[in-house]
Each structure stands twice: as C-alpha cells, then as structure tokens.
Amino acid sequence: MSIFTALLILIGILAFIEVPLYTIFGALAMVCLYFIDEDMQALQTVLIELNRLASTPILVALPLFTLTSCILKETKAPQRIIEFMDALLGWLPGGLAIAGLMSCALLTTLTGASGVTIIALGGILYPIMLSKGYSERFTIGLLVTGGSIGLLFPPSLPMILYGVVGKTDIQKLFNASFLPGVFLLLIVFVYSMIYDIRRRKAAGQTFQDMPFSFPALGRATLNAIWDLPIVLMIMVGIYGGFVTVNEVSAVILVWVLIVACFIKKEIKLFSEMPKFMIEASILTGSIIAILGFAVGFTGYLIDIEFPERMIQVLKTITDNKIVFLLFMNLFLLGVGCVMDIFSAIIVVVPILVPIAAQFDVNPIHLCVIFLVNLEIGFIHPPLGINLLIASARFKKPIGEMVIATIPFLLLLIFALLVITYVPWITMVGAGLKP
C-alpha cells in the first residue's frame, strides 16, 4: 500500500468519526496537492483561494444575514408573522395551511436553515392546524415540506454561497429564482386548497363559517407592523434593483436590532447580543473555512482533469442534454439526501459547473435546479435532514414522517421537472433568453 493510499484511508476514518469538515477538506487538499507537486508549491493553492474568498465583496452579506437569523429565531417575530398570514389568508380554502406554508417559507428565507423553521414554527402551527380539523398526517407533511421551501428567495444564504462558489452574479440569481420559487409555492397551495375542500365537504362544513375579517387583519397587521418591513425591504430593495445584496443585509440587520432591542425589547442588547454574535461568527467562520479548504481540494481535482474525465464518461453514456439533466437531477437528489446544503454547494458546485457547461446548461438555470434538488433532498427518504429533525420534534418514527411527506415530495419532484425542462421560468426573471 502506498503512502498516498494510506493517508487517504486515514482521512476517510477521520471523516467517519465526524472530525470537523474543514479539517477533512484541508487534509485532502494538502495530501493530494503534495503528491502531484512534491516541491510544495501547489500547497499555496489553499492559501491563495482563502485570500481570494476573503476579498470577495459579496461575502460581507453572509455574516450579516447569519447574525440577523440568529436574532430573529429568538424573538416572537415568527409567531406574529403566522398570525398576520392567518388573518390575511385564513378565510380561503386551505387558508391556514397556505398561511403556515408562507410563514415557513419566509422564516427559511430569513434564517437559511430549514431545520430551524421546523423547530421554531412546528410547535406553533402543529396544535393550531390540528384544532382546525386538519389531519395529523397532512399537518406534519406540510410543516416538513414548508421548512425546505424558501431557499429560492432573498436573502437566501445558500444562494449567496452558491454565487460565491460558482462565480455567478448573485443579483441575477435572485431575480432568476423568483418565479421558480413562486411556482413551488403555488403547487403546494393548490394541493392544500383541494385537500381542505374535500375535508370540509366530507365533514359537511362550508367556508362561510370562516369569513374574512377586517378587524382581525387590522389587529394582526398592527401586531406585526415592525416585522413586515423586513419583507418589503427584501422585495422592493433587491427585486426593484434599488440596493445590492450587501446593502440590504446591513439595512435589515440594523432594523432587526432596533426592533428586537429597543421597540419590542425581546432581546437584551448588552447581555444577549454577544451570544448571538459568537454564534453567528462560529457559523460564518466554519462556512468560510470549509469553503477555502474545499476550493483547495477542487484545485487538485482540476489539476488531475477530473471534470474533463467526468465529461468524457458522461458523453460515452449520452450527449443528449435532456438525458444529462435527468441524470444530474437523480445525482443531486442523492446528494441532498446525505449532505447538508452548505457542504453540498462547496463540494459539488465547482465540479458540476464545468460539466453542465459542456451540455449547454446556463449557469443561472443550473443554480436554480441545484437548489430545488437540495430543497427536495431535505425531505427525501431515508436520510433527509428535515425528516430526522421533524421526527425528533414531533416525537414520531421516521416511517410516519416519510408517509406524511410522500404527496408533497411527489409535487415538488413534478415542479423540479418543470423547472428543469422549461428554462423560461428561470431565465425570464434574469432578463436572459432560454
């Protein structure tokens, strides 16, 4: 056995015993680069990439949005948003389900963590929906699915990270992903409405029992008056083109700080803020460390012409773009099932981008396809992270979680196929031709 093989086996053992991911990628990068360039000059690749990442302007948004999410999840903003959504949409067929889904998508968008959404909103929405007559299976399926929808809207941290890794214009990514994100929501909305109509019809109920109430909407709006501007800043600022992602991240952080510390007084500035700053720093630092070392390992893969070899292998199987997209979706669904989204972006994107380019897949379109696959991977059995989190949160076995999410999983896979093979949905938002 060669030294190179022995070192790779040792690194594999370290990964198996859950040594921090950045040390795994760092070791892989240094070992692989050393064995192709024994004078150690190739090891400079890691340091060069870390320096490049540190000087990337858009990377400023990452710690700012991360700190914002750490603050928001400790306030009652999610509950106020749910009450507002319910007052606005609760009178519709499936209105409470739609309100819950919108709330889940919004919180996932703001925090970038679907698991946080399930934990934060699950305890609020679960008893409310059961008390309104929704079945336990439908409720759990909706909450698990809702936690994964929202990554296509700003200020999605995974999309910002994708833009950095894939060297793609983040403003165009946000513009392009808006319609696909709305499409995903609409499909689940329609399913929820059909489910509620059938449920009420079977129970002999009508929707006249839940008329729209202006006073209720007024109270809910007044209660959430300081939370709703966050959504307006994102929608008007980014989609309107008035501010950059960096600028809006700073504005939203200042707004959340003022509201949480001085208006709602849910956070104590001097005693609690240091904890949130440390939490955000650790999360951001770990992402950047993993990113830097992973890019160094990617440098090794490029040196050995791994993408080119993969392209040749794929072209021996097929040179048809439609078939390639199908294989790519199957591969990404598997990746999303076994890896967290940040690691998947860091590891897979640098390899996938040049391969997809050979099949004439637009990089903007590729990003949307990638993130939709990862969203679905969150709820894909048997190892979807949202299934595991929901199982612990609702104290139900994984099998029940899987059964509850199957209808939603099929709907999202249908949406994925439409988004994949109808690129107009993605490209029109970015002002590009399909």
C-alpha positions in Angstrom: 0.0 0.0 0.0 1.4 3.4 -1.0 1.7 6.3 1.5 -0.8 8.3 -0.6 -3.4 5.5 -0.3 -2.7 5.1 3.4 -3.2 8.8 4.0 -6.5 8.8 2.1 -7.7 5.8 4.2 -6.7 7.7 7.4 -8.7 10.8 6.2 -11.7 8.6 5.5 -11.5 7.2 9.0 -11.4 10.8 10.4 -14.4 11.7 8.4 -16.3 8.6 9.6 -15.7 9.6 13.3 -17.0 13.1 12.4 -13.9 15.2 12.6 -14.7 18.8 11.6 -15.4 19.1 7.9 -12.8 21.8 7.3 -10.0 19.6 8.6 -11.1 16.8 6.3 -11.0 19.1 3.2 -7.8 20.7 4.3 -6.1 17.4 4.7 -7.4 16.1 1.4 -6.2 19.3 -0.4 -2.7 19.2 1.1 -2.2 15.5 0.7 -3.4 15.4 -2.9 -1.6 18.6 -3.9 1.6 17.4 -2.3 1.6 14.1 -4.2 1.2 15.9 -7.5 3.8 18.5 -6.7 6.4 17.4 -4.1 8.2 20.8 -4.0 5.1 22.0 -2.0 4.4 25.0 -4.4 1.0 23.5 -5.2 0.0 23.8 -1.5 -0.1 27.6 -2.0 -3.4 27.0 -3.8 -5.2 26.7 -0.5 -3.9 30.0 0.8 -4.5 31.7 -2.5 -8.1 30.6 -2.5 -8.6 31.7 1.1 -7.2 35.1 0.3 -9.5 35.3 -2.8 -12.5 34.4 -0.8 -11.7 36.9 2.0 -11.6 39.7 -0.6 -14.9 38.8 -2.3 -17.2 41.8 -1.7 -20.4 39.7 -1.7 -19.1 37.6 1.2 -19.9 40.6 3.5 -23.6 39.7 3.3 -23.0 36.2 4.7 -22.1 37.1 8.3 -24.7 40.0 8.4 -27.6 37.7 7.3 -26.4 35.0 9.6 -26.4 37.4 12.6 -29.9 38.6 11.6 -31.2 35.0 11.6 -29.6 34.3 15.0 -31.5 37.2 16.4 -34.9 36.6 14.7 -35.2 33.0 15.8 -35.0 34.1 19.5 -37.9 36.6 19.1 -41.6 36.2 18.6 -41.4 37.6 15.1 -42.3 34.1 13.6 -45.5 33.9 15.7 -46.5 37.4 14.7 -46.0 36.7 11.0 -48.1 33.5 11.3 -51.0 35.5 12.9 -50.8 38.0 10.1 -50.7 35.4 7.4 -53.7 33.6 9.0 -55.7 36.8 9.2 -54.9 37.6 5.6 -55.4 34.1 4.1 -57.2 32.0 6.7 -60.7 32.5 5.1 -59.6 30.8 1.8 -60.0 27.0 1.2 -56.8 25.7 2.8 -56.1 29.2 4.1 -54.5 28.2 7.4 -52.3 25.7 5.5 -51.3 28.4 3.0 -50.6 30.8 5.8 -48.4 28.2 7.6 -46.6 27.4 4.4 -45.9 31.1 3.7 -44.7 31.6 7.2 -42.4 28.6 6.9 -41.0 29.8 3.6 -40.4 33.3 5.0 -38.6 32.0 8.1 -36.5 29.6 6.0 -35.6 32.5 3.7 -34.5 34.7 6.6 -32.6 32.1 8.5 -31.3 29.9 5.7 -31.9 26.9 7.9 -35.0 24.7 7.2 -34.4 22.8 10.5 -34.7 26.0 12.5 -38.1 26.6 10.7 -39.5 23.2 11.8 -38.3 23.7 15.4 -39.5 27.3 15.7 -42.8 27.1 13.8 -43.7 23.4 14.3 -44.7 23.9 17.9 -46.9 26.8 17.0 -48.6 25.6 13.8 -49.0 21.9 14.7 -51.6 22.3 17.5 -53.4 25.1 15.6 -53.9 23.1 12.5 -55.0 20.0 14.4 -57.6 22.1 16.3 -58.9 23.4 13.0 -59.6 19.9 11.8 -56.5 19.2 9.6 -55.3 15.6 9.8 -52.1 14.9 11.7 -50.5 13.3 8.6 -51.3 16.3 6.4 -50.1 18.8 9.1 -46.8 17.0 9.6 -46.2 16.7 5.8 -46.9 20.4 5.3 -44.6 21.5 8.1 -41.8 19.2 7.0 -42.2 20.4 3.4 -42.6 24.1 4.4 -39.3 24.0 6.1 -37.5 23.2 2.9 -39.3 25.8 0.7 -37.9 29.3 0.8 -34.3 28.9 -0.3 -35.0 30.5 -3.7 -35.9 33.9 -2.2 -33.6 36.5 -0.9 -31.7 36.7 1.4 -31.1 33.0 1.0 -27.7 32.2 2.4 -27.3 29.1 0.3 -27.9 31.1 -2.9 -25.3 33.7 -1.8 -22.8 30.9 -1.1 -23.6 29.3 -4.5 -22.9 32.6 -6.2 -19.5 32.9 -4.5 -18.5 29.3 -5.2 -19.9 29.2 -8.7 -18.7 32.7 -9.5 -22.1 33.7 -10.6 -23.8 37.1 -10.3 -25.9 36.9 -7.1 -28.3 39.7 -8.1 -29.2 37.7 -11.3 -29.6 34.5 -9.3 -32.1 36.2 -7.0 -34.0 37.7 -9.9 -34.0 34.4 -11.8 -35.1 32.2 -8.9 -38.2 34.3 -8.0 -40.6 32.7 -10.5 -39.4 29.1 -9.8 -39.9 29.8 -6.0 -43.4 31.1 -6.6 -44.2 28.1 -8.8 -43.1 25.7 -6.0 -45.4 27.6 -3.5 -48.3 27.7 -5.9 -48.2 23.9 -6.5 -48.4 23.2 -2.7 -51.1 26.0 -2.3 -53.3 24.3 -4.9 -52.9 20.9 -3.2 -53.7 22.4 0.2 -56.9 24.0 -1.2 -58.0 20.8 -2.8 -57.3 18.9 0.4 -59.3 21.4 2.5 -62.3 21.5 0.2 -62.5 17.7 0.3 -62.0 17.6 4.1 -64.8 20.2 4.7 -67.1 18.5 2.2 -66.7 15.2 3.9 -67.4 16.8 7.3 -70.4 18.7 6.0 -68.8 22.1 6.6 -68.7 25.2 4.4 -66.3 28.1 4.1 -68.9 30.6 5.2 -68.0 29.7 8.8 -64.7 31.5 8.3 -65.5 34.9 6.7 -62.7 37.4 6.1 -62.4 39.9 9.0 -61.0 43.3 8.5 -60.8 43.9 12.3 -58.8 40.7 12.7 -56.5 41.6 9.9 -56.1 45.1 11.3 -55.1 43.7 14.8 -52.7 41.2 13.2 -51.1 43.9 11.0 -50.7 46.2 13.9 -49.1 43.4 16.0 -46.6 42.6 13.1 -46.1 46.2 12.0 -42.4 46.1 12.9 -41.8 42.7 11.3 -43.4 43.2 7.9 -40.9 45.9 6.7 -38.2 43.2 6.6 -40.2 41.6 3.7 -40.7 44.9 2.0 -37.0 45.8 2.2 -36.1 42.5 0.5 -38.8 42.5 -2.1 -38.6 46.2 -3.1 -34.9 46.6 -2.5 -33.4 43.6 -4.2 -36.1 42.8 -6.9 -36.5 46.5 -7.5 -32.8 46.9 -8.1 -32.5 49.8 -5.6 -29.9 48.2 -3.4 -27.3 45.5 -3.6 -27.4 42.3 -1.6 -24.6 43.7 0.7 -26.5 46.9 1.3 -29.8 45.2 2.1 -28.1 42.8 4.5 -26.8 45.7 6.5 -30.1 47.6 6.5 -32.1 44.5 7.6 -29.6 43.8 10.4 -29.9 47.3 11.8 -33.7 47.2 11.5 -33.9 43.9 13.4 -31.6 45.1 16.1 -33.6 48.3 16.7 -36.9 46.4 16.7 -35.7 43.5 18.9 -33.7 45.5 21.4 -35.5 48.8 21.7 -39.0 48.6 20.3 -40.2 45.1 21.2 -37.5 44.6 23.8 -37.3 40.9 23.3 -33.5 40.9 23.2 -31.2 42.5 25.7 -28.5 44.4 23.8 -25.6 44.0 26.2 -26.3 40.7 27.9 -27.7 38.6 24.9 -26.2 40.2 21.8 -22.7 38.9 22.5 -24.1 35.3 22.5 -25.7 35.9 19.1 -22.6 37.5 17.7 -20.5 34.5 18.8 -23.0 32.0 17.3 -23.0 33.9 14.0 -19.2 34.2 14.0 -18.8 30.4 14.6 -21.3 29.5 11.8 -19.8 32.0 9.3 -16.2 31.2 10.1 -16.9 27.4 9.7 -18.5 28.0 6.3 -15.6 30.2 5.1 -13.0 27.7 6.5 -14.7 24.7 4.8 -15.1 26.8 1.6 -11.4 27.7 1.5 -10.1 24.2 2.0 -12.7 22.7 -0.2 -11.7 25.0 -3.0 -8.2 24.0 -2.5 -9.2 20.3 -2.9 -11.2 21.4 -6.0 -7.9 22.8 -7.3 -6.4 19.3 -7.1 -9.4 17.8 -9.0 -8.9 20.4 -11.7 -5.2 19.6 -11.9 -5.9 15.9 -12.5 -8.5 17.0 -15.0 -11.4 15.3 -13.1 -14.2 17.4 -14.6 -12.9 16.7 -18.1 -12.8 13.0 -17.4 -16.3 13.1 -16.0 -17.4 14.9 -19.1 -15.9 12.2 -21.3 -17.6 9.4 -19.2 -20.9 11.2 -19.5 -20.6 11.7 -23.2 -19.9 8.0 -23.7 -23.3 7.4 -22.0 -25.2 10.2 -23.7 -24.6 13.5 -25.4 -28.3 14.4 -25.1 -28.9 17.5 -22.9 -32.3 16.2 -21.7 -30.9 12.8 -20.6 -28.0 14.6 -18.9 -30.4 16.8 -16.9 -32.3 13.7 -15.8 -29.0 12.1 -14.6 -28.0 15.3 -12.9 -31.3 15.6 -11.0 -31.0 12.0 -9.8 -27.5 12.6 -8.6 -28.4 15.9 -6.8 -31.4 14.3 -5.1 -29.0 11.7 -3.7 -26.5 14.5 -2.6 -29.3 16.4 -1.0 -30.4 13.4 1.0 -27.0 12.7 2.6 -25.3 16.1 2.8 -26.2 19.4 4.3 -26.8 22.2 1.8 -23.7 24.2 2.5 -21.3 21.3 2.2 -23.1 20.2 -1.0 -22.6 23.6 -2.5 -19.0 23.8 -1.6 -18.1 20.2 -2.7 -20.3 19.6 -5.7 -20.7 23.0 -7.4 -17.1 23.6 -8.6 -17.2 20.1 -10.2 -20.7 20.4 -11.6 -20.5 23.8 -13.2 -17.9 23.0 -16.0 -19.6 19.6 -16.7 -23.0 21.3 -17.1 -21.4 24.0 -19.3 -20.4 21.3 -21.8 -24.1 20.3 -22.1 -25.0 24.0 -22.7 -26.8 24.4 -19.3 -26.9 28.1 -18.4 -25.1 28.7 -15.0 -28.1 30.7 -13.7 -30.5 27.9 -14.6 -28.1 25.4 -13.1 -28.2 27.2 -9.8 -32.0 27.1 -9.6 -32.0 23.4 -10.5 -29.3 22.7 -7.9 -31.2 24.5 -5.1 -34.5 22.9 -5.9 -32.9 19.5 -5.8 -31.4 20.3 -2.4 -34.7 21.5 -1.1 -36.3 18.2 -2.1 -33.3 16.3 -0.6 -34.3 17.8 2.8 -37.4 15.7 2.8 -36.3 12.8 0.7 -36.2 9.4 2.5 -34.4 7.8 4.1 -31.9 10.4 5.4 -33.5 13.7 4.5 -32.4 16.1 7.4 -35.9 17.6 7.8 -37.3 14.1 8.3 -34.9 13.5 11.1 -35.5 16.8 12.7 -39.3 16.5 12.4 -39.2 13.0 13.9 -37.4 14.4 16.9 -39.6 17.5 17.1 -43.0 15.7 16.9 -41.8 12.5 18.6 -42.9 10.3 15.7 -41.0 7.5 14.0 -39.2 8.2 10.7 -41.6 5.9 8.8 -44.6 8.1 9.7 -42.6 11.2 8.6 -41.9 9.6 5.2 -45.6 8.6 4.7 -46.8 12.1 5.6 -44.4 13.8 3.2 -44.9 11.5 0.1 -47.7 13.6 -1.5 -45.6 16.8 -1.1 -42.5 15.0 -2.3 -44.2 14.0 -5.5 -45.5 17.5 -6.0 -42.0 19.0 -5.6 -40.4 16.5 -7.9 -43.0 17.4 -10.5 -42.1 21.1 -10.0 -38.4 20.2 -10.3 -39.0 18.5 -13.7 -41.0 21.6 -15.0 -38.2 24.0 -13.8 -35.5 21.8 -15.3 -37.1 21.3 -18.8 -38.8 24.7 -19.1 -35.9 27.1 -18.6 -38.0 30.1 -19.5 -39.4 30.1 -15.9 -35.9 30.7 -14.6 -34.3 32.8 -17.4 -37.1 35.4 -17.8 -36.5 36.8 -14.3 -32.8 37.4 -15.1 -33.6 39.0 -18.4 -31.9 36.2 -20.3 -33.0 34.1 -23.3 -33.7 30.4 -22.5 
